[in-house]
Amino acid sequence: MSTLAQTGPSLARLTLLHARYQFIETIRVPMAVIGTLVFPALALVFFVVPQRAVAENPVYATQAVISLAVFAVMVNALFGFGLAIAESRGKPWDPYLRTLPAPGLARVLALMLSTGTLGLLAVIPVIAVGGLLTAAEASPARIVAGFIALAISAIPFMLIGIAIGYAMSFKVAMAVIQIAMFALAFIGGLFLPPLLFPEWLDVISRFTPARQARELVIWAVEGGALQWWVWVGILAWTAVSLALALVLFRRDEGRRYH
């Protein structure tokens, strides 16, 4: 037998194959896709467009579009990872997948790829509505920079979702994610601009990954100075949530085999 036959498919091929089937499985549930793609854009239509003082101001409108784009990515990451993992853990199919001769890294990368793709697609309706119905503006280069910043700031949300998925059952994860989603969105300044916050709430807001993601994307799109607490906070949330996700993954794996 040749060496190629013994080694089997590469990690990249397994990742792409697994991501393809995960994406197909996701889009087979229309409500899940519609909610991810439509809800942030509808929030922009109902809560930003009617406020002409915001919608007709290029700076305010651009920041409102960015805030709801961050919200779209956050919701997709929390639900896509948290509920997907919690649901799969409750089915006999998941332990079977772990017995297959494929690295677990391929499954994790595939989930990130499929969920990340859906998250970026969810941003497109927000940008389209913002461009058509508000005075939001940005150059193509700045929009690309904004997408890169969104991808970076989504990492903590993905890891938090993974931690929730491995720590809780599907029903509990559903409730926790809904509470966390709206709490982070409000405190992080995604629904109301931080300029309207009292001083104490503004200080608390700076410790949340939602506020840090918002400020990072605004900096990428509009330029200016990036506050030190933004990138320090993103790195800290990434490190802590990664460590927590690994601990919970190993604990869950131990429970299944002992």
N, C-alpha and C positions, 0 to 999 in steps of 0.2 A: 504494500500500500504506500502511496506517495506521501511525502511530508505535508503537502497541501491538503490532502484528504483527511489526514490525521488532525490537523489544526482546526479544520472546520471554518465556518463563516467568520469574517472579521467583526470586531466590536462595532465598527461604523455601520456595516451592513445589518447586523442584528438590531442596532439602535434605530436605523431608518425603517426597517421592517416593522418593528414593534410600535414605533411612532405612527406609522401609517394606519395600523389597525386600531390603535387607541383613538386617533383622530376620527376614523370612520365610525367607531363605536360612539363617540361623543356626538357627532352630527346626526346620529340616528335618533337622538332625543331632541326634537325641534325646540321644545320650550327652554331647554338648557342653553341652546345656542342663541335663540331669540333674546332671552333675558340678558345674556352676556353682551350681545351686539347692540341691542336697542335701548336698554335701560339708561346707560350713561348719556346717550344722545337725547333721549326724551327728557332727562333731567335738565340738560342744557336748554332745550326748547321751552320747558315750562317755568324754569326758575331763573334763567339768565336772559333769554331773548326778550321777555316782556319788560324787563327792567332797562328801559332805554338809556338811562344814565350810565349803566354798565355796558350794555351791548353796543352803544355808539362811541364808547371811549376805547381807542385801540389798546391801551395798556391794560385796563381793567378786563376788557373782553378777552384778550390773549391769555391773561392769567386765569380767567374763569375756564377757558377751554383747556388749559394745561391741568388745572385742578381736576376736572372731570375725566381727562385722559388718564391721570394717575389713579383716579377712582376706578376706572374701567380695568386697568391692569391689576390693581389690588384685589378687586372682586374676583376677577378671573383666576388669579393665583391662589387665593384662599379657598375658593370653591373647587377649582380644578385639581388642586393637590389634596386639600383636606378631605373633601367628600369622596373623591376618587379612591384615595388610599383607604379611608375608613370603610367604604363600601366593599372594596376588594378583599379586605381582611375578614369580612363577615361571610365570604363565600368560599366553598371548598376548592374553587379553581385557583385561588391565590397560593395555597400551600403546594398545589401540584406544579405551578409555574416555578416555584423555588427548587423543585427537584430536577428541573431540566438543565442540561449541560450548557447553560448560558450565564454569563456573569450578571450579578444583580445591578452592576453599573449600567448595563445596557437598558434595563427597565427604567432606572432613574433618569438617564439621559433622554430616553424616549418620551417619558412623561413631561420632562421639561420642554422638549422640542414641540410636542403636540399642544400642550397647554400654552406655551409661549407664543406659538403661532396664532392660536385663537385670541390670546390677549392683545397681540398687535393688530389683529383684524378688528377687535372691538374699538380700537382707537380711531380707525378710519371714519366711521360715522360721526364721531365727535368733531373731528377736524373738518369734515364736510359741512356739517351744520354750522360750526363756528365760522367757516369761511364764507358761507352763503348768507347767513342771517345776522351776523355781528360784524363789528369792525376789527376783529382779531386779524393780526397780520404777522407774517414771518417769512423770511427768505427761504428758498429751497434748502440751502446749506444749513440754516438754523433748524429747519424741520427735521432734517437728517440727524443733526446733533441732539435734538429733542428725543428722537426715537432711541438713540444710543443711551441717553440718560435714563429713559424709561426702562430700557432693558436692564441697566445696572441697578436701578432703584427697585426693580421687581424681585431681585434675588432674596432680600429679607422676607418679603411676603411669601415667596415660594417655600422657603425653609420653615416659616411659621406654619404654613399650611401642612407641610410634611409632618411637623411635630404634632399638630392637632390630629392628623389622620392616624398616626401610630399610637397616640395616647388615648383615643376615645372611640366609642362605637359610632355607628353612622348617625343615629338619632341625636346623640349628645353633640357630636361634631357639627351637625346642622345648626343646632341652637347656638353653640359657642361661636361659630363662624359668623352667624347673622349679627350677634351682639358685638363681636369684635369689629366687624366690617363697619357698622354705623358709628360705633364709638371712635374708631380710628379716623373715619372720614370727618366727623364733626370736630374732634379735638385737633386733628391734623390740618384744619383749615381748608378742606376740600369742598365743603358746603358753604361756609362763610369765610370771607378773607380774614386772615389773622389781624388785620388792621382794626377790625371791629371787636377783637377780644379784649377783655380786661387784662391788666398786666400779669396777674397770677396765672391766668389761663394761657397766655402767650408763652410764659416760661415753661409750663407743663407741656405745651404743644411741641416745643423744640426737642423734647425727648422722644417723640413718637416717630416711627418710620414713615408714616404718611406725610407729616410736615417736612421731614428731611427729603423725601422723594419729591414733594412739590417744589421745594426751594431749589433742588438740583436741576429739575427740568426747566424751571423758570430761568435759572442761570444759563443753561445750555441754549435756550431759545432767545432770550433777551440780552444775554451778556451781563457785564458788570462784575462786581466782586462776589465771590462765593464765601459765605461765612464758614469759619472753621468747624463749627458744631454740626454742619450739614454732612461733610464727608467723614468726620469722626463718628458721628452717630450711625451712618450707614455701615461703616466698617464694624462698629461695635455690635449692631443688631445682626449683621451677617455672621460674625464670629459666635455670638451667643446662641443664635437660633440654629446654626450648623451643629454646634456641640450638642444642643438639646435634641435635635433631630437624630443624630447618630446614636445617642444614648437610648432614646425611645425605640429606634429601629432594632438595636441589639437586644433590648429587653423584650420586644415583641417576638423576635426571632427565637430567643431562648424559651419563651412560653410555648411556642409551637413545637419545639423539638424535645421538650422535657415533660 
